[in-house]
Amino acid sequence: MSDPCTSLSNLVSRPSFSTSACAVKPNDLLIESGYSNTTAQGTGATSTISFPQATLRLGLAHDFEVDVATPSYERQSSSPKISGTSDSGLGLKYEIGYTSKVTYGVNALYTLDTGSAGFSGNGNGILANVNGALTLSPAVGLFGSFGYNAQSAGTALAQQRYHGFDPSLGVSVSLPQSFSIFAEGFGMSSTGPGLGGRYAFDTGILKDVGSRLQLDAEYYDYPGYQNGTRQASVGFGASYLFGP
């Protein structure tokens, strides 16, 4: 039985909301990065750009990997315009195992209060996921995660906590010339202190350039309004695998 986690398309997590079930192989380093432009319509309409959204994933022995989420530069077109950096994070992933059809694993990310005012949660947080993928045919597969999220929000002087569950489920289709497409639905039972849940979808196209480089372009949409605001975003990115 071949190992599905040797494939770049199965290793990379971005740009979907779900997290890949696969762990990076020992002594390999996978760098994922990207750019997004998120627009908010309605109350307080703004656009926010974010880059490089970099995550460094280093493979360890026994199907573990360690993750480092670096700060991103953020700029918001509010009046007045504000800019700064997002919080960083440290994580650990474990690839539990695989069969000829199913791959499954878990991961956790601890977010650190390192960002700038206006772009930080002003407190540490935790995100924990159960991840899985199911092969339906040589060209079609399902993937998804079920997460628990506990984060901070507010200001340094008025810190608040919130938590919720974040399920996601998507389908991916392999195309000729090393292209693939995906579509995914996901939800968040709480998006902030005192706020209710929100459900959304994303879709994108990916291109493997050889066995080490993957390029992506994606679209996220959050239907409906929450607190008078409706959001959508577009983005693109690249992931590269370093190793022997």
C-alpha positions, -999 to 999 in steps of 0.1 A, spaced: 0 0 0 15 33 -11 18 62 14 -7 90 4 13 115 24 42 115 0 21 135 -25 24 172 -23 -13 177 -31 -21 157 1 5 174 23 -4 211 17 -31 225 39 -37 259 23 -58 274 9 -88 254 23 -103 260 57 -97 223 66 -63 211 77 -45 184 59 -44 150 77 -9 143 65 23 152 84 55 163 67 81 135 65 111 136 89 137 162 80 115 178 53 104 214 56 72 226 39 66 264 37 31 276 29 25 312 22 -1 335 5 -19 368 0 -55 377 6 -78 407 2 -109 406 23 -137 430 17 -165 438 41 -198 453 29 -224 471 49 -216 486 83 -180 497 86 -172 486 50 -135 481 46 -109 460 27 -80 442 44 -49 428 28 -28 402 45 5 386 36 27 365 37 5 342 59 35 319 62 35 286 80 66 265 84 60 228 88 90 207 99 87 169 98 98 149 129 101 112 136 71 89 142 47 108 120 48 141 140 55 176 126 60 209 144 44 241 129 54 277 132 28 303 120 47 336 115 31 371 118 15 386 87 14 422 76 -21 435 77 -35 468 62 -70 479 65 -86 506 43 -107 521 71 -107 558 79 -81 564 91 -62 536 75 -45 512 99 -18 486 95 2 462 117 10 425 122 -11 396 131 -5 371 160 19 342 156 15 306 166 32 273 175 17 239 166 21 202 166 5 177 142 3 139 144 -6 117 114 -24 88 131 -25 65 100 -39 56 67 -55 28 47 -60 25 9 -90 49 12 -87 69 44 -61 92 60 -66 106 95 -48 127 120 -49 155 146 -32 188 152 -32 217 176 -21 253 172 -13 276 201 -17 313 191 6 338 208 -3 374 216 24 390 195 3 411 170 -3 448 167 -33 467 181 -63 462 159 -49 429 144 -43 409 176 -66 389 198 -48 405 228 -44 371 244 -33 335 237 -56 309 222 -58 273 211 -72 256 180 -74 218 180 -85 197 150 -94 161 140 -85 158 103 -94 133 76 -95 125 39 -114 99 20 -105 87 -16 -137 81 -36 -119 74 -70 -85 81 -85 -96 116 -93 -121 125 -66 -117 128 -28 -134 142 3 -116 160 30 -125 178 63 -117 188 98 -136 191 131 -121 218 153 -124 233 187 -114 270 189 -108 290 221 -95 325 215 -92 360 229 -107 393 215 -111 429 226 -84 451 238 -54 447 262 -75 465 288 -108 448 281 -98 412 271 -126 388 264 -127 351 256 -148 330 233 -149 294 221 -167 273 196 -166 244 172 -155 247 135 -166 218 112 -156 217 76 -161 193 46 -149 196 10 -145 178 -22 -114 178 -45 -111 168 -81 -78 161 -99 -75 174 -134 -50 169 -163 -17 187 -163 -13 185 -125 -42 209 -118 -69 203 -92 -100 221 -80 -119 220 -47 -150 233 -31 -157 233 6 -183 243 32 -174 252 68 -189 267 99 -180 285 131 -203 282 161 -190 315 174 -170 343 156 -164 364 187 -175 373 222 -212 374 223 -215 366 186 -233 337 171 -222 313 145 -215 317 108 -214 294 78 -194 299 46 -179 283 16 -146 285 -3 -134 272 -37 -101 273 -55 -77 259 -81 -43 244 -75 -13 236 -97 16 213 -89 48 224 -105 69 193 -102 70 174 -70 79 203 -47 60 235 -57 23 241 -55 5 273 -66 -31 282 -56 -58 307 -61 -90 308 -40 -122 326 -31 -140 327 3 -176 338 8 -195 344 40 -232 346 29 -255 368 49 -248 396 73 -235 395 109 -236 428 128 -245 445 96 -214 432 77 -210 407 49 -175 394 40 -157 378 11 -121 374 1 -98 364 -28 -63 352 -25 -34 333 -40 -4 315 -26 25 291 -30 39 262 -11 73 246 -14 87 214 0 124 213 10 141 180 17 166 154 6 
